[in-house]
Amino acid sequence: MARGNTENYIEPRELTELSKRAQDYIEVMYALQREYGRIRIKDIAERLNVKPSSVIEYLRRLMDMGYVIYKPGTRIRLTEKGKKVGEAIYQKHLVIKEFLILLGVPEDIAETDACYIEHGIHKITLEKITNFIKKCREKIIDLSQLNN
């Protein structure tokens, strides 16, 4: 399981101005780039459970906002601004997911719940969760054992 890192986390101002939908698209594109080295419309559509035509429409919006470089027939790329925001959302997601798993939440449920929580969590709350996880790692505490 990948672990989130928020030790030097600075939430980009742009992140707070983006809709949940825009954040979802940027996070998925960031994750696809990390996992596969490429971003494809088909993969975005599958991850977000939308039609490819919806992805194309939204890519144009994100391009107008300066987060994506996209022209039909070429590779989709995140701009520096898009990468910065994508990294921030991705790290939030990993931290929240790890915290939920540490609490004993099954991984598939933790994944789904992290997607919801990441959009509304306050920076201070995220910092507290990160510090808590770090302390658990140091003491090798597995809270999931409490649920058994």
N, C-alpha and C positions, 0 to 999 in steps of 0.2 A: 504494500500500500504506500502510495506517495504521501509524503508529509508536507504540510503547509509550513511556511516560514514567514512570520510577520515581525521578526525582530527589528528590522529596519523599515517596517511597513509605513508608507505614506500614501494615504488614499488620494488618488488624483482628483482634483477639483471636478474634472470632466465626469468622473464616475457618479457623483452625486446628482449631476444634471441629466443623466441618461435614464430612459424608461427601463423597466424590467425587461421588456422585449429586446431592446437594443443591447442591454447587458448580456442577455442570453445568447444572442447572435455572436457578439464579440467573444464571449467566453468559449463558445463552441469552436469558433474559428481558431482561437488561440490554442485550445486543446488539440484540435486536429493537426495544426502545424507542429506542435510538440510531438504528438504520437506518430504521425505519418510523414511529416516533412512537406505536406501539401494540404491545401484546402480545396475541396470540391463541393460544388452545389449539391450533388447527390448525397454526400456525407452530412452536410449541414441539414438538409431536408430530413434525413433519417433520424438524426439526433434530436431535432426539434419537433419531429412528427408533423411536418408541414409539407406542402407540395413544392416541387422545385421552382415553379413559377412564383410562388410566394417568396422564396429565398432570393430570386433574382430581383424582385421588386424591392425587397428590404436592403439588399446589397447596394442598390442605387441610392437609397436614403443614407445609408452609412457612408457611402462614398461622398455624397454631398456634405456630410457632417465632418469629413476628413479622417475617418477611421479605417477606410478600406480603399484599396486600389483594385478596380474591377472593370474589365472590358470584355464583352462576349468573345469567347474563343481564346482568351488568355488566362493565365493563372490568377487566382485571387490572392491578394496579399494584404496583410494588415500594415497600416502606416506606423510610424514610430508612436504616434498618439494612440493608435489602436492596440499596439503591442503593450504599451504601458498600462492601459485600462484592462486589457485582457489578462495580463499578469496579475494585476490587483484582484480581479474577480476570481481568477483561478486559485490564487493563494488563500483567499477568504474561504472558498469552497473546500479546499483541502483541510484547512484548520477545523472548520465546523464538522466536516465528515469524520475526521480523526477523533474529535471530541465526542461525537455521538457514538462511535464505535467503542471508544474507551468506556462509555457508560453502559455498554452492552447492547446497543441497538444493532440489529442485523445490518450487514454492509449494504444490501440493496435498499433497505429503508433509509439508512443514513445518507446514502447517495441522493435519494429523492428529497429527503428533508433538508439537506444542505442546500439544494437548489432553491428552496423556498426561503430559508433563513438568510442566505447570503445577501439578499437584496435589501433587507431591512435592519440588519444588525448594526448597532452603533460601534464606532471605532473603539471606544473604551471597553465595551463588552468583548469585542474581538481580542483586544490586548489582554484582558483578564483571562479569557479562555486559553489564549496562547501561553500565558504564564503558568496557568494551571497544568496544561499538558506538559510543559517543560519540567515542572516539579514532579509530576507523575513519572516521567521518564527517568529523572534523576533517582527517584526512590523506587523505581520499577514497580509502580502500583498499577494493578489491572482492576479497575472498578467493575469490569464486566463479571468478575468472579463473585461480586456481591449479589448478582441476580440469580445465581445457581443454587 
